[in-house]
């Protein structure tokens, strides 16, 4: 989990959601908030793979499996999946 905890307090759900929103904006997606949908905002299979790879680099392996992203594509849901799968948020 490179940079996820680093010996400090684990990130909150809100912090993970903020990261997801910020990363989607870096990808050029016009997202507004956690209620924005990744695919409705223009997310493609390529941008999905970039999000998945970055989530795994930041929060650990299997933090965001592709099937979870396709089933839960609202940004707040993506953040919840990352938190749950990484064990950072209960």
Protein Blocks (a to p, Z undefined) as FASTA:
>chain_A
ZZklnopacddfklmmmmmmmmmmmnopacfblmbcfklnopafklmmmmmmmmmmmnog
hklgfklmmmmmcfklmmmmmmmmnomaZZ
